[in-house]
Amino acid sequence: MTAPLQSVLHPAGPDAAIITEFAWVLFAGGAVIFAAVMALAVLALRRSTRPVSTTWWIAGAGIAFPATVLTVLLGWSTWRAAALSPQTSLQPLQISVTAKMWWWEVRYRDAATGREIVSANEIHIPAGQTAYVGISSSDVIHSLWVPALNGKIDAIPGRMTGLTLHAARPGVYRGQCAEFCGEQHARMALHVVAHAPADYARWLAQQAAPAAAPASALLQRGRDAFTAQRCGACHTIRGVAEGATLGPDLTHVGSRMHIAAGTLRTHRGTLAGWIADPQSIKPGVRMPAAAGLDGDTLLALATYLESLK
């Protein structure tokens, strides 16, 4: 996997490449116009320059010049925009994303079994293929933007919008909520992970499986703590506690690169810190601190969650 990258200047897919091309052409066009205006200003300030008629200024610089520039840009942008992938749900690969304060719920459908797979904060796609991502919100307006792969699209409560994601090569591409949505808007990131097609099929099959059974006394203690602390009231772990949707599905949380929507790398230390006091990391997040949890139990719970690959 490549390092996470979030930049419109490093496109990694055909749609993002076209959008970057738009940016460079408009920057270049703006620079040429700016240079021309400055040159005319210099000429106007030179005392030796012959006076230019008002008609020439209005017809030439006020009408002909901008009309020519805008016509060329309109024609070129219309031609290039036609090459963007159509935003259609008819793509074979469809993924559903629901934006929440402040994380992303991601749903896939396993083609082999038809079962829905729920994950969080990572969108996995096969490289070289176009995926349609349907987007909605459960609370306020958010916006999904993965600059290396496409433009942004708003996530609006009660509406389903969508865009396509196409990564030309395997890698990890960072995205971000692009619409101010509250106190922790800046910490509402996600990652798009593009796999080689065979690796994507293996990943999807692995995600469709229930959580692994504890393989040691420590992990069993962690699983018991998950139940005793009533974590299942908000989080699902398939095969342990199912049905809760307030918080991210944790069935395979240990396989994710980050927790807290791209805020912390996933390992037992960050998991323990997050469980003990999430408000100190992400003030305003809707997860209470695990008050009264002793250190050994906290470590067992974090170790158990880390083991859920």
Beta strands, then each sheet from edge to edge (+ up, - down):
strand 1: 93-100
strand 2: 103-109
strand 3: 116-120
strand 4: 122-126
strand 5: 130-137
strand 6: 142-145
strand 7: 153-155
strand 8: 161-166
strand 9: 171-177
strand 10: 189-195
strand 11: 258-259
strand 12: 264-265
sheet 1: 3+ 2- 1+ 5+ 8-
sheet 2: 4+ 10+ 9- 6+ 7-
sheet 3: 11+ 12-
end
